[in-house]
């Protein structure tokens, strides 16, 4: 049994209060365990130690799955130990097995609010008022005081990208660990960086449009205009140019038209499924 002030035993009756209620103000790590589970016994003291160290910045709720089978079934627990992170009443993260302390700290870093997060909130509020330069300086200061806070890094990167500070964006991206480099948020920013650089270096839009009108096979101008339209949020026009490049010259810049379409699909995400579906179909018909 834990002696930590920040670790609680939970059952069906107090789960709504201890887990769901507290998750509105701090992350709650729900540890699904059993007395016969050896890895559970290895994990418990690590959670106790971290809970005491963080002193209320998160709490641990322990669910004995032998006694609370309904809770375990409700949250899809299939192996022990399973730890689910609750925030604002929902599961936002989880890990399985007796993870080492360093790995658990990485989980906590994603969810526990720090002083740099409070500065980050202030910075984004300032940005919303149109004071982007001031917001950037606040974020730079927050990152200098807490270099491990990826949330601050990502917000700073997005503001710098919009300002055209491409070299600093590249430097900040390189600062992420190797195991993060292929994650969706990082790859999306790299795609935006690539097209932003192309658009920034290209001729004015009117000149690109004139060049295409005079020479429809000018794939370079088409690609540059597609990049600019993509960064302006005009996805349909951008994809139209990338598709036209596919139709005219698959060898241009190592199939840049097709790759541009794929990048556009990724940037759009679920934002406009009908438009994405239409251009996927057009791309397929062009390929085959």
C-alpha positions as CSV (number, residue, x, y, z in Angstrom):
1,X,0.0,0.0,0.0
2,X,1.3,3.4,-0.9
3,X,2.2,6.0,1.7
4,X,2.3,8.9,-0.8
5,X,-0.2,11.7,-0.4
6,X,-0.7,11.8,-4.1
7,X,-1.6,8.1,-4.7
8,X,-5.2,6.9,-4.2
9,X,-6.9,3.5,-4.2
10,X,-9.9,3.7,-6.6
11,X,-13.1,1.7,-7.1
12,X,-16.3,2.1,-9.1
13,X,-17.8,4.4,-6.5
14,X,-15.0,6.9,-6.2
15,X,-13.6,6.7,-9.7
16,X,-15.7,9.6,-11.0
17,X,-14.5,11.9,-8.3
18,X,-10.8,10.9,-7.9
19,X,-10.1,10.2,-11.6
20,X,-12.5,12.1,-13.8
21,X,-13.0,15.0,-11.4
22,X,-9.3,15.6,-10.7
23,X,-8.4,15.2,-14.3
24,X,-10.0,18.5,-15.0
25,X,-7.2,20.2,-13.1
26,X,-4.2,17.9,-13.3
27,X,-3.2,14.7,-15.2
28,X,-4.3,11.5,-13.4
29,X,-2.3,8.3,-14.0
30,X,-4.6,5.3,-13.5
31,X,-2.5,2.3,-12.6
32,X,-4.4,-1.0,-13.4
33,X,-2.6,-3.7,-11.3
34,X,-3.1,-6.9,-9.4
35,X,-1.5,-8.4,-6.3
36,X,-0.1,-11.5,-8.2
37,X,1.5,-9.3,-10.9
38,X,5.3,-9.1,-10.5
39,X,5.8,-6.2,-13.0
40,X,3.1,-4.3,-11.1
41,X,5.2,-4.5,-7.9
42,X,8.2,-3.1,-9.8
43,X,6.2,-0.2,-11.2
44,X,4.5,0.9,-8.0
45,X,7.5,2.4,-6.2
46,X,8.5,4.4,-9.3
47,X,5.0,5.9,-9.5
48,X,5.1,6.7,-5.8
49,X,8.5,8.4,-6.1
50,X,7.4,10.5,-9.1
51,X,4.1,11.4,-7.5
52,X,6.0,12.7,-4.4
53,X,8.6,14.5,-6.5
54,X,6.0,16.3,-8.6
55,X,4.0,17.2,-5.4
56,X,0.5,17.3,-6.8
57,X,1.3,18.3,-10.4
58,X,-0.3,14.9,-11.2
59,X,-1.9,12.1,-9.1
60,X,-1.9,8.4,-9.3
61,X,-5.1,6.3,-9.0
62,X,-4.6,2.6,-8.4
63,X,-7.2,0.1,-9.6
64,X,-6.9,-3.5,-8.3
65,X,-8.2,-5.4,-11.3
66,X,-9.0,-8.5,-9.3
67,X,-11.5,-6.5,-7.3
68,X,-12.5,-3.9,-10.0
69,X,-13.1,-6.1,-13.0
70,X,-15.8,-3.9,-14.4
71,X,-13.5,-0.8,-14.5
72,X,-10.7,-2.9,-16.1
73,X,-13.2,-4.1,-18.8
74,X,-14.6,-0.6,-19.3
75,X,-11.2,0.8,-20.2
76,X,-10.1,-2.2,-22.3
77,X,-7.3,-3.4,-20.0
78,X,-5.8,-6.6,-21.4
79,X,-2.4,-6.8,-19.8
80,X,-0.9,-5.7,-16.5
81,X,0.3,-3.3,-15.5
82,X,-1.5,-0.8,-17.7
83,X,-1.3,2.9,-16.9
84,X,-3.8,5.2,-18.6
85,X,-3.4,9.0,-18.4
86,X,-6.6,10.9,-17.9
87,X,-7.0,14.6,-18.7
88,X,-10.3,16.5,-18.8
89,X,-12.3,13.3,-18.2
90,X,-10.8,11.3,-21.1
91,X,-7.8,9.0,-21.7
92,X,-5.1,11.0,-23.5
93,X,-2.2,8.6,-23.2
94,X,-1.1,5.2,-21.9
95,X,1.8,2.8,-21.4
96,X,2.0,-0.9,-20.8
97,X,4.4,-2.9,-18.5
98,X,6.9,-1.9,-15.9
99,X,8.5,1.0,-17.8
100,X,11.7,2.5,-16.5
101,X,11.6,5.9,-14.7
102,X,13.0,7.8,-17.7
103,X,10.2,6.6,-20.0
104,X,7.6,7.5,-17.4
105,X,9.1,11.0,-17.1
106,X,8.7,11.4,-20.9
107,X,5.0,10.6,-20.5
108,X,4.7,13.1,-17.7
109,X,6.5,15.7,-19.8
110,X,3.7,15.5,-22.4
111,X,1.0,16.2,-19.9
112,X,2.2,17.9,-16.7
113,X,1.9,21.7,-16.9
114,X,5.1,23.5,-16.1
115,X,6.0,27.2,-15.6
116,X,7.0,27.3,-19.3
117,X,3.5,26.1,-20.2
118,X,2.0,29.1,-18.4
119,X,4.3,31.4,-20.4
120,X,3.3,29.5,-23.5
121,X,-0.4,30.2,-22.9
122,X,0.4,33.9,-22.3
123,X,2.4,34.0,-25.6
124,X,-0.4,32.5,-27.7
125,X,-2.8,34.9,-26.2
126,X,-0.5,37.8,-27.1
127,X,-0.2,36.3,-30.6
128,X,-4.0,36.2,-30.9
129,X,-4.0,40.0,-30.3
130,X,-1.7,40.4,-33.3
131,X,1.5,40.9,-31.3
132,X,3.4,38.0,-32.9
133,X,6.9,39.4,-32.4
134,X,6.2,39.8,-28.7
135,X,4.8,36.2,-28.6
136,X,7.9,34.9,-30.3
137,X,10.1,36.5,-27.6
138,X,8.0,35.1,-24.8
139,X,8.3,31.6,-26.3
140,X,12.1,32.0,-26.8
141,X,12.4,32.9,-23.2
142,X,10.2,30.0,-22.1
143,X,12.3,27.6,-24.2
144,X,15.5,28.9,-22.9
145,X,14.4,28.2,-19.3
146,X,12.8,24.8,-20.2
147,X,14.5,23.3,-23.3
148,X,12.7,20.0,-22.9
149,X,9.2,21.4,-23.3
150,X,8.2,20.3,-26.8
151,X,4.9,22.1,-26.6
152,X,6.8,25.4,-26.4
153,X,9.2,24.4,-29.2
154,X,6.3,23.5,-31.5
155,X,4.4,26.8,-30.9
156,X,7.6,28.8,-31.5
157,X,8.3,26.8,-34.7
158,X,4.9,27.5,-36.1
159,X,5.1,31.3,-35.4
160,X,8.6,31.5,-36.8
161,X,7.5,29.5,-39.9
162,X,4.8,32.1,-40.5
163,X,7.3,34.9,-40.2
164,X,9.7,33.2,-42.7
165,X,12.4,32.5,-40.1
166,X,13.3,29.3,-41.9
167,X,16.9,28.8,-40.5
168,X,15.7,29.0,-36.9
169,X,12.9,26.6,-37.7
170,X,15.4,24.1,-39.1
171,X,17.6,24.5,-36.0
172,X,14.7,23.9,-33.6
173,X,13.5,20.9,-35.6
174,X,17.0,19.3,-35.4
175,X,16.7,19.7,-31.6
176,X,13.9,17.0,-31.3
177,X,15.1,13.5,-30.4
178,X,15.7,11.0,-33.2
179,X,12.6,8.9,-32.2
180,X,10.4,12.0,-32.7
181,X,11.7,13.0,-36.2
182,X,9.2,10.8,-38.1
183,X,6.2,11.6,-35.9
184,X,3.3,13.2,-37.7
185,X,3.6,16.7,-36.2
186,X,7.3,17.0,-37.0
187,X,6.9,15.6,-40.6
188,X,4.0,18.0,-41.2
189,X,6.1,21.0,-40.1
190,X,9.0,19.8,-42.3
191,X,6.6,19.7,-45.3
192,X,5.3,23.2,-44.5
193,X,9.0,24.4,-44.2
194,X,9.8,22.9,-47.6
195,X,6.9,24.5,-49.4
196,X,7.3,27.8,-47.6
197,X,10.9,28.0,-48.7
198,X,9.9,27.3,-52.3
199,X,7.1,29.9,-52.2
200,X,9.3,32.5,-50.6
201,X,12.0,32.2,-53.2
202,X,9.7,32.2,-56.2
203,X,8.7,35.1,-58.4
204,X,5.5,37.1,-57.6
205,X,2.3,35.2,-58.2
206,X,1.2,37.2,-61.2
207,X,4.6,36.5,-62.9
208,X,4.2,32.8,-62.3
209,X,0.7,32.8,-63.7
210,X,1.8,34.6,-66.7
211,X,4.7,32.2,-67.3
212,X,2.3,29.2,-67.1
213,X,-0.2,30.9,-69.5
214,X,2.6,31.5,-72.0
215,X,4.1,28.0,-71.6
216,X,1.8,25.4,-70.0
217,X,4.6,22.9,-69.9
218,X,6.6,25.2,-67.5
219,X,6.6,22.7,-64.6
220,X,9.0,24.8,-62.5
221,X,6.6,27.8,-62.5
222,X,3.6,25.4,-61.8
223,X,5.4,23.8,-58.9
224,X,6.4,27.1,-57.4
225,X,2.8,28.5,-57.8
226,X,1.4,25.2,-56.3
227,X,3.7,25.6,-53.3
228,X,2.6,29.2,-52.7
229,X,-1.1,28.3,-53.1
230,X,-0.6,25.4,-50.7
231,X,0.9,27.7,-48.0
232,X,-1.9,30.2,-48.6
233,X,-4.5,27.5,-47.9
234,X,-5.8,27.4,-51.4
235,X,-5.5,23.6,-51.5
236,X,-7.6,23.0,-54.6
237,X,-5.6,25.3,-56.8
238,X,-2.3,23.9,-55.4
239,X,-3.4,20.3,-56.1
240,X,-4.6,21.3,-59.6
241,X,-1.1,22.5,-60.4
242,X,0.6,19.4,-58.9
243,X,-1.8,17.1,-60.9
244,X,-1.1,19.0,-64.1
245,X,2.7,18.5,-63.5
246,X,2.0,14.8,-63.1
247,X,0.1,14.7,-66.4
248,X,2.8,16.7,-68.3
249,X,6.1,15.4,-66.9
250,X,6.5,12.6,-64.4
251,X,10.3,13.1,-64.5
252,X,10.2,16.7,-63.3
253,X,12.2,16.9,-60.1
254,X,11.8,13.2,-59.5
255,X,8.0,13.0,-59.8
256,X,7.5,16.3,-57.8
257,X,3.9,16.6,-59.0
258,X,2.8,13.3,-57.4
259,X,4.8,14.0,-54.3
260,X,3.2,17.4,-54.1
261,X,-0.2,15.9,-54.1
262,X,0.7,13.4,-51.4
263,X,2.1,16.2,-49.3
264,X,-1.1,18.2,-49.8
265,X,-3.2,15.3,-48.7
266,X,-1.2,15.0,-45.5
267,X,-1.4,18.7,-44.8
268,X,-5.2,18.7,-45.3
269,X,-5.7,15.8,-43.0
270,X,-9.5,15.3,-42.4
271,X,-10.2,18.9,-43.3
272,X,-11.9,18.3,-46.6
273,X,-12.4,14.6,-47.3
274,X,-14.4,15.1,-50.5
275,X,-11.7,17.3,-52.0
276,X,-9.0,14.9,-51.0
277,X,-11.0,11.9,-52.3
278,X,-11.5,13.6,-55.7
279,X,-7.9,14.4,-56.2
280,X,-6.8,10.9,-55.0
281,X,-9.0,9.5,-57.7
282,X,-7.6,11.9,-60.3
283,X,-4.1,11.0,-59.2
284,X,-4.8,7.3,-59.5
285,X,-6.3,7.7,-63.0
286,X,-3.2,9.6,-64.0
287,X,-0.9,7.0,-62.6
288,X,-2.6,4.0,-64.1
